[in-house]
């Protein structure tokens, strides 16, 4: 252990709850001297007592000591609860910092807060790096996926440390990269979480269908997910689904999934994704349905009031049909996954243009290949699609993905239709299919919507046969006038 006032620590972590503590340990295990600080000193002491042998920690009792322990330019990682706590900590440290120092916020901050904080610190010459960190406690310790935003200069000083501690993809590449200026990193982390919600919802619906239609008990469904996990759906979330479904509750002896209350909670990042998508005007129906499905599940009052409303009662399929149906569910799940990932990527492209972030969309896929919750074999192919064509308007237009969704579409329709006949709610699978059908349609009924808007509000419309903006005099002789000069 080094002396707190020597200024030798390469990096510091303040906020030593489990995520902060594990990140600090990860840094120390990679040979970096890490200053550690927490508002209440007991946590700092506990970390050094329990894990001091893992590396070189410099415990600091006060913000001043913490700042003094860091070599310059200082690199400080703030790991506190997103929101007011972050403002409080940044406000406390800012006066102690000097131009060139770098403050990293590793929490799940809203990207607009990150933009505000970055701007405020930039005025003092201090770099603020909003870094999305995914992978939970285990990831923080053994290798998370890290999505840092901020200046090039900050990344130059910080990147090598992040690359050391980040997860490594199967090809050995670190799962981190400079995402873009100011809020870009936290934005991308937010979209990661939105996609995480969509993935989880689609998996939940697939499980529900296997159970209600194929008649598979959880242990049998676990086998199906385990098999899927060896194919194109190979991913962390599908893998843990198999484990959860195979687990038996010790207290009741029932499948664990039946012992868990069916009301899903959310901390809010999925909701932020949808709110932001609405502002950007990007349709992310898969993510939105996932957020709403969680909300609905937790609405006890609504659910109680509606329990017992009529619905179909159909017996599960026989064994042979069930196996065929399970295969169709795999196809529906995969095609829906492509659709919701496409929506997430569309959103990143829109924000990148809106904020001038210049996000490399292939790099985002590369950074998510390891460490994060949505890590999946599939992401290699998303990266390849954007590397091949950085201007790709949507993943659905990539030749390979288009081939796969096209090949899956019959099964996808069959699954959604079966869900409707069985009365099993599949908002994610059906929204994905609707999005696919809407995007591929030659004509949409939006033409009628436009005509109606013109009828009641003189909102005008464009025509298919000639340029210009027009209004029909609905209340008069229904003649048409041109309104754009
Ligand atoms: C991650 C996770 C992590 C966390 C979220 C989701 O990337 O490591 O996304 O950020 O699990 O907080 O939690 P909710 O489901 O409560 O929104």
Boltz pocket constraint, residues with backbone or C-beta under 6 A from the ligand:
constraints:
  - pocket:
      binder: B
      contacts: [[A, 108], [A, 133], [A, 134], [A, 135], [A, 136], [A, 193], [A, 196], [A, 265], [A, 266], [A, 267], [A, 268], [A, 269], [A, 270], [A, 372], [A, 373]]
      max_distance: 6.0
